[in-house]
Amino acid sequence: MKLKQALKKKLTKKELDLVRASFDVVGSIAIIEIPDELVKKQKIIAKEVLNLNPSIRTVLKKSGIHYGEYRRQKMVYLAGEKTKITEHRESGVRILLDVEKCYFSSRLGTERLRIAAQIRPKEKILVMFSGVAPYPLVFAKNSGADVIYGAEKNPVAHDFAERNVLLNKFWSKIRLIRGDVRQVCPLINKKFNRILMPMPKTAEEFLPVAFSSAKKGSVIHYYDFGKQEEFKLLRDKIKNACTRSKKKYRILRTVKCGNYSPGVFRVCIDFKIL
């Protein structure tokens, strides 16, 4: 509402109604959405975002949707410092990243702490599709995990992840490996107490890989997208994969951890291998 109030004398009432007042903040970068009807006014809007938020130094806008196997998002510079690299702070850790070349969601900070609270002392953890390492970093800081392995295919994200491990001084707790988890997991050749699969659109394809790295009693955090009425279908994906791999399992909980689009949720299904 503050943004709309600040724009009251600069936009028409019809234009004000189209302004999306909420936006993502990653470090010192605000990432806003501009409807096509407001493209000619986008720099005016961006400057007001800067004026209203002293901690924000750069304003970018989303262009298109996430694309490619690395889930990248095109960003267009609008105002402030001309950069797409920032340092985000979350749950006591520092996360350096390029918001255009690396997938990262600041909205998942609560979800990362939710998982961290479940970790028991001395657990060995595998984070598949670990990106710039937000999950490993938060776990290393906020749990008694023994060691956290991260596997990431995107070379840019992996490089930032390695820098983040050094930045936060977690080199004794975090092991990062660049590559496809289908090749990485056999090379690690370890069994884990807890496995995360934070890639909702295609995680189902990698369930057999997770099973091969899980020991009896392991907890797997499987992410997917779906409407409320589709949650049973999401759980059925796990049921079918476990049946094919001859694994006994038990669903622990199904958690909504954010909206993907109107009526569609990002969902985490926590389940245990028996």
GIGI-V270529 format. One record per helix or strand of 2 or more residues. SS is the DSSP state (alpha for helix, beta for strand). FROM is the first residue (numbers start at 1). TO is the last residue. If there is no record, write none. Layout:
BEGIN
ss:SS from:FROM to:TO
ss:SS from:FROM to:TO
END
This chain:
BEGIN
ss:alpha from:2 to:6
ss:alpha from:13 to:18
ss:beta from:24 to:26
ss:beta from:29 to:32
ss:alpha from:36 to:52
ss:beta from:58 to:67
ss:beta from:72 to:80
ss:beta from:85 to:90
ss:beta from:93 to:98
ss:alpha from:106 to:116
ss:beta from:124 to:128
ss:alpha from:134 to:142
ss:beta from:147 to:152
ss:alpha from:155 to:167
ss:beta from:174 to:178
ss:alpha from:181 to:188
ss:beta from:192 to:197
ss:alpha from:203 to:213
ss:beta from:214 to:226
ss:alpha from:228 to:244
ss:beta from:249 to:261
ss:beta from:264 to:273
END
